[in-house]
Amino acid sequence: MKIKLLKPWGLANPGDVINPPPGVAQLLIERGIAELYEGEEQGFAGRWNKRVAYPPTPAVTKGRHGRK
């Protein structure tokens, strides 16, 4: 069941079309966070697969700063 988000949810923004499990989709629709979507998917190009940028660990930064 594809739904279109009306409010932000998780990593998705309003207007994104997602395909959560049926129970989750029904709950989001009942709470007014999403609406049922029956069209062609647009504007959602794999946002779930984006990489999360973490700061480098201290071991990595130690050699980069030229410590003596």
KOLBALUM-53865 format. One record per atom (N, C-alpha, C): residue number from 1; residue in three letters; y, z, x negated; atom name. Coordinates in steps of 0.05 Angstrom, whole numbers, plus 32768, in hexadecimal, padded with zeros to 4 digits. Atoms other than C-alpha are relative to their C-alpha. Example, Ala and Ser with C-alpha at 12.3 -4.5 7.8 and 13.67 -1.06 7.14 Angstrom:
! residues 2
<r pos="1" code="ALA" c2="7FE8" c3="8000" c1="7FEE" site="N"/>
<r pos="1" code="ALA" c2="7FA6" c3="809C" c1="7F0A" site="CA"/>
<r pos="1" code="ALA" c2="8018" c3="8000" c1="7FEE" site="C"/>
<r pos="2" code="SER" c2="7FE8" c3="7FFF" c1="8010" site="N"/>
<r pos="2" code="SER" c2="7FEB" c3="808F" c1="7EEF" site="CA"/>
<r pos="2" code="SER" c2="8016" c3="800E" c1="800F" site="C"/>
! end
This chain:
! residues 68
<r pos="1" code="MET" c2="7FE9" c3="8000" c1="7FEF" site="N"/>
<r pos="1" code="MET" c2="8000" c3="8000" c1="8000" site="CA"/>
<r pos="1" code="MET" c2="8019" c3="8000" c1="7FEE" site="C"/>
<r pos="2" code="LYS" c2="7FE7" c3="8001" c1="8010" site="N"/>
<r pos="2" code="LYS" c2="8041" c3="7FE9" c1="7FDF" site="CA"/>
<r pos="2" code="LYS" c2="8017" c3="800C" c1="8010" site="C"/>
<r pos="3" code="ILE" c2="7FE8" c3="7FF4" c1="7FF4" site="N"/>
<r pos="3" code="ILE" c2="8080" c3="8011" c1="7FEC" site="CA"/>
<r pos="3" code="ILE" c2="8018" c3="7FFA" c1="7FEF" site="C"/>
<r pos="4" code="LYS" c2="7FE6" c3="8004" c1="800E" site="N"/>
<r pos="4" code="LYS" c2="80C9" c3="8007" c1="7FDA" site="CA"/>
<r pos="4" code="LYS" c2="800E" c3="801B" c1="8001" site="C"/>
<r pos="5" code="LEU" c2="7FF3" c3="7FE6" c1="8002" site="N"/>
<r pos="5" code="LEU" c2="80EC" c3="8045" c1="7FC1" site="CA"/>
<r pos="5" code="LEU" c2="801D" c3="7FFF" c1="8009" site="C"/>
<r pos="6" code="LEU" c2="7FE5" c3="7FFD" c1="7FF7" site="N"/>
<r pos="6" code="LEU" c2="812C" c3="805C" c1="7FE2" site="CA"/>
<r pos="6" code="LEU" c2="800F" c3="8014" c1="7FEE" site="C"/>
<r pos="7" code="LYS" c2="7FF5" c3="7FEC" c1="8012" site="N"/>
<r pos="7" code="LYS" c2="8137" c3="8096" c1="7FB2" site="CA"/>
<r pos="7" code="LYS" c2="7FEF" c3="8000" c1="7FE6" site="C"/>
<r pos="8" code="PRO" c2="8010" c3="7FFF" c1="8019" site="N"/>
<r pos="8" code="PRO" c2="8120" c3="80A2" c1="7F69" site="CA"/>
<r pos="8" code="PRO" c2="7FE7" c3="8011" c1="8004" site="C"/>
<r pos="9" code="TRP" c2="8019" c3="7FF1" c1="7FFF" site="N"/>
<r pos="9" code="TRP" c2="80D8" c3="80B9" c1="7F62" site="CA"/>
<r pos="9" code="TRP" c2="7FF1" c3="7FFC" c1="7FE6" site="C"/>
<r pos="10" code="GLY" c2="800E" c3="8003" c1="8019" site="N"/>
<r pos="10" code="GLY" c2="80B5" c3="80C7" c1="7F20" site="CA"/>
<r pos="10" code="GLY" c2="8011" c3="7FF0" c1="7FEC" site="C"/>
<r pos="11" code="LEU" c2="7FF1" c3="8011" c1="8012" site="N"/>
<r pos="11" code="LEU" c2="80CA" c3="8091" c1="7EEE" site="CA"/>
<r pos="11" code="LEU" c2="800B" c3="7FE8" c1="800E" site="C"/>
<r pos="12" code="ALA" c2="7FF6" c3="8017" c1="7FF1" site="N"/>
<r pos="12" code="ALA" c2="80DB" c3="805F" c1="7F25" site="CA"/>
<r pos="12" code="ALA" c2="801B" c3="8006" c1="800C" site="C"/>
<r pos="13" code="ASN" c2="7FE5" c3="7FFF" c1="7FF5" site="N"/>
<r pos="13" code="ASN" c2="8121" c3="8051" c1="7F3F" site="CA"/>
<r pos="13" code="ASN" c2="8001" c3="7FF6" c1="801C" site="C"/>
<r pos="14" code="PRO" c2="7FFD" c3="800B" c1="7FE5" site="N"/>
<r pos="14" code="PRO" c2="813A" c3="8042" c1="7F85" site="CA"/>
<r pos="14" code="PRO" c2="8000" c3="7FE1" c1="7FFF" site="C"/>
<r pos="15" code="GLY" c2="8003" c3="801D" c1="7FFF" site="N"/>
<r pos="15" code="GLY" c2="8129" c3="7FFB" c1="7F98" site="CA"/>
<r pos="15" code="GLY" c2="7FE7" c3="7FF5" c1="7FF3" site="C"/>
<r pos="16" code="ASP" c2="8019" c3="8008" c1="800D" site="N"/>
<r pos="16" code="ASP" c2="80E9" c3="7FF8" c1="7F6E" site="CA"/>
<r pos="16" code="ASP" c2="7FEA" c3="7FFF" c1="8015" site="C"/>
<r pos="17" code="VAL" c2="8018" c3="8003" c1="7FEF" site="N"/>
<r pos="17" code="VAL" c2="80A9" c3="7FE1" c1="7F90" site="CA"/>
<r pos="17" code="VAL" c2="7FE9" c3="800B" c1="7FF0" site="C"/>
<r pos="18" code="ILE" c2="8017" c3="7FF4" c1="800E" site="N"/>
<r pos="18" code="ILE" c2="806D" c3="800C" c1="7F7C" site="CA"/>
<r pos="18" code="ILE" c2="7FE8" c3="7FFF" c1="8013" site="C"/>
<r pos="19" code="ASN" c2="8019" c3="8000" c1="7FF1" site="N"/>
<r pos="19" code="ASN" c2="8024" c3="8011" c1="7F92" site="CA"/>
<r pos="19" code="ASN" c2="7FF1" c3="801A" c1="7FFA" site="C"/>
<r pos="20" code="PRO" c2="800F" c3="7FE7" c1="8005" site="N"/>
<r pos="20" code="PRO" c2="8010" c3="805B" c1="7F92" site="CA"/>
<r pos="20" code="PRO" c2="7FE8" c3="8002" c1="8012" site="C"/>
<r pos="21" code="PRO" c2="8017" c3="7FFC" c1="7FEE" site="N"/>
<r pos="21" code="PRO" c2="7FD0" c3="8075" c1="7FB2" site="CA"/>
<r pos="21" code="PRO" c2="800A" c3="8004" c1="801D" site="C"/>
<r pos="22" code="PRO" c2="7FF7" c3="8000" c1="7FE4" site="N"/>
<r pos="22" code="PRO" c2="7FD2" c3="8072" c1="7FFF" site="CA"/>
<r pos="22" code="PRO" c2="800B" c3="801B" c1="8009" site="C"/>
<r pos="23" code="GLY" c2="7FF6" c3="7FE5" c1="7FF7" site="N"/>
<r pos="23" code="GLY" c2="7FDB" c3="80BE" c1="8009" site="CA"/>
<r pos="23" code="GLY" c2="801C" c3="8005" c1="7FF5" site="C"/>
<r pos="24" code="VAL" c2="7FE6" c3="7FFC" c1="800C" site="N"/>
<r pos="24" code="VAL" c2="8016" c3="80C0" c1="7FD9" site="CA"/>
<r pos="24" code="VAL" c2="8014" c3="7FEE" c1="800D" site="C"/>
<r pos="25" code="ALA" c2="7FEE" c3="8012" c1="7FF2" site="N"/>
<r pos="25" code="ALA" c2="8035" c3="8083" c1="7FF9" site="CA"/>
<r pos="25" code="ALA" c2="8008" c3="800A" c1="801B" site="C"/>
<r pos="26" code="GLN" c2="7FFA" c3="7FF5" c1="7FE6" site="N"/>
<r pos="26" code="GLN" c2="8030" c3="80A1" c1="803E" site="CA"/>
<r pos="26" code="GLN" c2="8012" c3="8018" c1="7FFF" site="C"/>
<r pos="27" code="LEU" c2="7FEF" c3="7FE9" c1="8003" site="N"/>
<r pos="27" code="LEU" c2="804F" c3="80E2" c1="8027" site="CA"/>
<r pos="27" code="LEU" c2="801C" c3="7FF9" c1="7FF9" site="C"/>
<r pos="28" code="LEU" c2="7FE6" c3="8009" c1="8008" site="N"/>
<r pos="28" code="LEU" c2="8089" c3="80BE" c1="8006" site="CA"/>
<r pos="28" code="LEU" c2="800F" c3="7FF3" c1="8018" site="C"/>
<r pos="29" code="ILE" c2="7FF4" c3="800D" c1="7FE8" site="N"/>
<r pos="29" code="ILE" c2="8096" c3="8096" c1="8046" site="CA"/>
<r pos="29" code="ILE" c2="8008" c3="8016" c1="8014" site="C"/>
<r pos="30" code="GLU" c2="7FFA" c3="7FEB" c1="7FED" site="N"/>
<r pos="30" code="GLU" c2="8093" c3="80D5" c1="8071" site="CA"/>
<r pos="30" code="GLU" c2="8019" c3="8011" c1="7FF7" site="C"/>
<r pos="31" code="ARG" c2="7FEA" c3="7FF0" c1="800B" site="N"/>
<r pos="31" code="ARG" c2="80C5" c3="80F9" c1="8043" site="CA"/>
<r pos="31" code="ARG" c2="801A" c3="7FF0" c1="7FFE" site="C"/>
<r pos="32" code="GLY" c2="7FE8" c3="8010" c1="8001" site="N"/>
<r pos="32" code="GLY" c2="80F6" c3="80BF" c1="8045" site="CA"/>
<r pos="32" code="GLY" c2="8007" c3="7FF7" c1="7FE4" site="C"/>
<r pos="33" code="ILE" c2="7FFC" c3="8008" c1="801C" site="N"/>
<r pos="33" code="ILE" c2="80EF" c3="80AF" c1="7FFB" site="CA"/>
<r pos="33" code="ILE" c2="7FFB" c3="7FE2" c1="7FFD" site="C"/>
<r pos="34" code="ALA" c2="8008" c3="801C" c1="8002" site="N"/>
<r pos="34" code="ALA" c2="80D1" c3="806A" c1="8007" site="CA"/>
<r pos="34" code="ALA" c2="7FFC" c3="7FF4" c1="801C" site="C"/>
<r pos="35" code="GLU" c2="8006" c3="800E" c1="7FE7" site="N"/>
<r pos="35" code="GLU" c2="80C4" c3="8035" c1="803C" site="CA"/>
<r pos="35" code="GLU" c2="7FEA" c3="7FEC" c1="7FF9" site="C"/>
<r pos="36" code="LEU" c2="8015" c3="8013" c1="8003" site="N"/>
<r pos="36" code="LEU" c2="8089" c3="8006" c1="8046" site="CA"/>
<r pos="36" code="LEU" c2="800C" c3="7FE5" c1="7FF7" site="C"/>
<r pos="37" code="TYR" c2="7FF6" c3="8019" c1="800B" site="N"/>
<r pos="37" code="TYR" c2="8092" c3="7FC5" c1="8020" site="CA"/>
<r pos="37" code="TYR" c2="7FEC" c3="7FEA" c1="8006" site="C"/>
<r pos="38" code="GLU" c2="8012" c3="8016" c1="7FF9" site="N"/>
<r pos="38" code="GLU" c2="8075" c3="7F83" c1="8039" site="CA"/>
<r pos="38" code="GLU" c2="800B" c3="7FE6" c1="7FF6" site="C"/>
<r pos="39" code="GLY" c2="7FF4" c3="8018" c1="800A" site="N"/>
<r pos="39" code="GLY" c2="8094" c3="7F4F" c1="800C" site="CA"/>
<r pos="39" code="GLY" c2="7FF6" c3="7FFB" c1="7FE4" site="C"/>
<r pos="40" code="GLU" c2="8006" c3="8007" c1="801C" site="N"/>
<r pos="40" code="GLU" c2="8091" c3="7F30" c1="7FC7" site="CA"/>
<r pos="40" code="GLU" c2="800C" c3="8015" c1="7FEE" site="C"/>
<r pos="41" code="GLU" c2="7FF6" c3="7FEB" c1="8012" site="N"/>
<r pos="41" code="GLU" c2="8098" c3="7F63" c1="7F8F" site="CA"/>
<r pos="41" code="GLU" c2="8015" c3="7FF4" c1="7FED" site="C"/>
<r pos="42" code="GLN" c2="7FEA" c3="8009" c1="8011" site="N"/>
<r pos="42" code="GLN" c2="80DA" c3="7F5C" c1="7F6A" site="CA"/>
<r pos="42" code="GLN" c2="800C" c3="8017" c1="7FF1" site="C"/>
<r pos="43" code="GLY" c2="7FF1" c3="7FED" c1="800F" site="N"/>
<r pos="43" code="GLY" c2="8100" c3="7F81" c1="7F34" site="CA"/>
<r pos="43" code="GLY" c2="7FF1" c3="8017" c1="7FF3" site="C"/>
<r pos="44" code="PHE" c2="8010" c3="7FEA" c1="800D" site="N"/>
<r pos="44" code="PHE" c2="80C7" c3="7FAD" c1="7F1B" site="CA"/>
<r pos="44" code="PHE" c2="7FEE" c3="7FF3" c1="7FEB" site="C"/>
<r pos="45" code="ALA" c2="800F" c3="800E" c1="8015" site="N"/>
<r pos="45" code="ALA" c2="80B0" c3="7F91" c1="7ED9" site="CA"/>
<r pos="45" code="ALA" c2="7FF2" c3="8013" c1="7FED" site="C"/>
<r pos="46" code="GLY" c2="8010" c3="7FEE" c1="8011" site="N"/>
<r pos="46" code="GLY" c2="807F" c3="7FC5" c1="7EC0" site="CA"/>
<r pos="46" code="GLY" c2="800F" c3="8018" c1="7FF5" site="C"/>
<r pos="47" code="ARG" c2="7FF1" c3="7FE9" c1="800A" site="N"/>
<r pos="47" code="ARG" c2="80AE" c3="8000" c1="7EBB" site="CA"/>
<r pos="47" code="ARG" c2="7FEE" c3="8017" c1="7FFA" site="C"/>
<r pos="48" code="TRP" c2="8012" c3="7FEA" c1="8005" site="N"/>
<r pos="48" code="TRP" c2="8072" c3="802F" c1="7EBB" site="CA"/>
<r pos="48" code="TRP" c2="7FF5" c3="7FFF" c1="7FE3" site="C"/>
<r pos="49" code="ASN" c2="800C" c3="8003" c1="801B" site="N"/>
<r pos="49" code="ASN" c2="805D" c3="8013" c1="7E77" site="CA"/>
<r pos="49" code="ASN" c2="8015" c3="8003" c1="7FEA" site="C"/>
<r pos="50" code="LYS" c2="7FEC" c3="7FFE" c1="8016" site="N"/>
<r pos="50" code="LYS" c2="809E" c3="8020" c1="7E52" site="CA"/>
<r pos="50" code="LYS" c2="7FF9" c3="8018" c1="7FEE" site="C"/>
<r pos="51" code="ARG" c2="8006" c3="7FEC" c1="8014" site="N"/>
<r pos="51" code="ARG" c2="8099" c3="8049" c1="7E13" site="CA"/>
<r pos="51" code="ARG" c2="8015" c3="8016" c1="8002" site="C"/>
<r pos="52" code="VAL" c2="7FEE" c3="7FE9" c1="8001" site="N"/>
<r pos="52" code="VAL" c2="80B7" c3="808E" c1="7E10" site="CA"/>
<r pos="52" code="VAL" c2="8008" c3="8005" c1="7FE3" site="C"/>
<r pos="53" code="ALA" c2="7FF6" c3="7FFC" c1="801B" site="N"/>
<r pos="53" code="ALA" c2="80E2" c3="8099" c1="7DD3" site="CA"/>
<r pos="53" code="ALA" c2="8001" c3="801D" c1="7FF9" site="C"/>
<r pos="54" code="TYR" c2="8000" c3="7FE5" c1="8009" site="N"/>
<r pos="54" code="TYR" c2="80D2" c3="80DA" c1="7DB1" site="CA"/>
<r pos="54" code="TYR" c2="800F" c3="8002" c1="7FE5" site="C"/>
<r pos="55" code="PRO" c2="7FF3" c3="7FFD" c1="801B" site="N"/>
<r pos="55" code="PRO" c2="80FB" c3="80F5" c1="7D76" site="CA"/>
<r pos="55" code="PRO" c2="7FEA" c3="8001" c1="7FEB" site="C"/>
<r pos="56" code="PRO" c2="8014" c3="8000" c1="8015" site="N"/>
<r pos="56" code="PRO" c2="80D6" c3="80EC" c1="7D34" site="CA"/>
<r pos="56" code="PRO" c2="7FF9" c3="801D" c1="7FF8" site="C"/>
<r pos="57" code="THR" c2="8009" c3="7FE5" c1="8008" site="N"/>
<r pos="57" code="THR" c2="80AE" c3="8127" c1="7D1B" site="CA"/>
<r pos="57" code="THR" c2="800D" c3="8008" c1="7FE6" site="C"/>
<r pos="58" code="PRO" c2="7FF4" c3="7FF7" c1="8019" site="N"/>
<r pos="58" code="PRO" c2="80C9" c3="8151" c1="7CE1" site="CA"/>
<r pos="58" code="PRO" c2="7FF3" c3="7FF3" c1="7FE7" site="C"/>
<r pos="59" code="ALA" c2="800E" c3="800C" c1="8017" site="N"/>
<r pos="59" code="ALA" c2="8094" c3="8134" c1="7CB2" site="CA"/>
<r pos="59" code="ALA" c2="800A" c3="7FE4" c1="7FFA" site="C"/>
<r pos="60" code="VAL" c2="7FF7" c3="801B" c1="8003" site="N"/>
<r pos="60" code="VAL" c2="80AD" c3="80EE" c1="7CBE" site="CA"/>
<r pos="60" code="VAL" c2="801D" c3="8000" c1="7FF6" site="C"/>
<r pos="61" code="THR" c2="7FE4" c3="8000" c1="8008" site="N"/>
<r pos="61" code="THR" c2="80F7" c3="80FF" c1="7CB6" site="CA"/>
<r pos="61" code="THR" c2="8004" c3="800C" c1="7FE5" site="C"/>
<r pos="62" code="LYS" c2="7FFD" c3="7FF3" c1="801A" site="N"/>
<r pos="62" code="LYS" c2="80EC" c3="8128" c1="7C77" site="CA"/>
<r pos="62" code="LYS" c2="8004" c3="7FEB" c1="7FE9" site="C"/>
<r pos="63" code="GLY" c2="7FFE" c3="8014" c1="8015" site="N"/>
<r pos="63" code="GLY" c2="80E1" c3="80EB" c1="7C4B" site="CA"/>
<r pos="63" code="GLY" c2="8017" c3="7FEC" c1="8003" site="C"/>
<r pos="64" code="ARG" c2="7FEB" c3="8013" c1="7FFA" site="N"/>
<r pos="64" code="ARG" c2="8117" c3="80C1" c1="7C6C" site="CA"/>
<r pos="64" code="ARG" c2="801C" c3="8009" c1="7FF7" site="C"/>
<r pos="65" code="HIS" c2="7FE6" c3="7FF6" c1="8006" site="N"/>
<r pos="65" code="HIS" c2="8151" c3="80EE" c1="7C5B" site="CA"/>
<r pos="65" code="HIS" c2="8006" c3="8004" c1="7FE2" site="C"/>
<r pos="66" code="GLY" c2="7FFC" c3="7FFE" c1="801D" site="N"/>
<r pos="66" code="GLY" c2="8148" c3="80ED" c1="7C0F" site="CA"/>
<r pos="66" code="GLY" c2="8002" c3="801C" c1="7FF6" site="C"/>
<r pos="67" code="ARG" c2="7FFF" c3="7FE4" c1="800B" site="N"/>
<r pos="67" code="ARG" c2="813B" c3="8137" c1="7C05" site="CA"/>
<r pos="67" code="ARG" c2="7FF4" c3="8001" c1="7FE4" site="C"/>
<r pos="68" code="LYS" c2="8009" c3="7FFD" c1="801C" site="N"/>
<r pos="68" code="LYS" c2="8132" c3="814C" c1="7BBD" site="CA"/>
<r pos="68" code="LYS" c2="7FED" c3="8017" c1="7FFD" site="C"/>
! end
